[in-house]
Amino acid sequence: MLTEVTSGVQIIVEPRYEPGLSSPMLEQFLFSYHIVIRNHNDYPVQLMRRHWFIFDSFAVTILMLPVAVNSIE
């Protein structure tokens, strides 16, 4: 699990390897991501962008995904 707090907003990312949807013999590996955003400020904040940059182990951008917001706490 990865956690970062910036300007009172906490982002928690839990990457999950999906072995049932991956094909290691073909060098195809599928991951899913559970993302939680928490506002620790005394005032509301607004999510302005809904996309994530995903990097491989060499810090190379491999994907930029638009993200649907499923629920708000």
C-alpha positions in Angstrom: 0.0 0.0 0.0 1.3 3.4 -0.9 0.2 6.6 0.9 0.9 10.2 0.2 -0.5 13.4 1.9 -0.3 16.7 0.0 -2.0 19.9 1.2 -4.1 17.9 3.7 -5.4 15.4 1.2 -4.4 11.8 1.6 -4.1 9.4 -1.3 -3.9 5.7 -0.6 -3.2 3.3 -3.5 -3.3 -0.5 -3.2 -2.0 -2.2 -6.3 -3.2 -5.8 -6.8 -1.7 -8.3 -9.2 -4.5 -10.2 -10.9 -3.0 -13.7 -11.6 -6.3 -15.0 -13.2 -6.2 -12.3 -15.8 -2.4 -12.4 -16.5 -0.3 -14.5 -18.9 3.2 -14.6 -17.5 4.3 -16.9 -20.4 3.3 -14.1 -22.8 4.8 -11.4 -20.5 1.3 -9.9 -19.9 0.6 -8.9 -16.3 -2.6 -7.3 -15.2 -2.9 -5.1 -12.1 -5.9 -3.5 -10.5 -5.7 -0.5 -8.2 -7.9 0.4 -5.2 -7.6 4.1 -4.6 -8.9 6.0 -1.5 -8.9 9.8 -1.3 -9.4 11.4 2.2 -9.7 15.1 3.0 -8.0 15.9 6.3 -8.6 19.6 6.1 -11.3 21.6 7.9 -12.7 22.8 4.6 -14.0 21.0 1.5 -11.7 20.2 -1.5 -12.7 19.5 -5.0 -11.2 16.8 -7.2 -10.2 18.6 -10.4 -8.8 15.8 -12.5 -9.6 12.1 -12.5 -6.7 10.4 -14.2 -3.6 8.6 -12.9 -0.2 8.1 -14.4 1.1 4.5 -13.9 4.8 3.9 -13.9 6.8 0.7 -14.4 9.7 -0.3 -12.1 12.0 1.9 -14.1 9.8 5.1 -13.6 8.7 5.0 -17.2 5.1 6.1 -17.8 3.3 3.1 -19.2 -0.3 4.2 -18.9 -2.5 7.2 -18.1 -6.1 6.2 -17.2 -9.2 8.2 -16.7 -10.8 7.1 -13.5 -14.4 6.8 -12.5 -15.3 8.0 -9.0 -17.3 5.2 -7.4 -18.0 6.6 -4.0 -17.4 9.6 -1.8 -16.7 9.3 1.9 
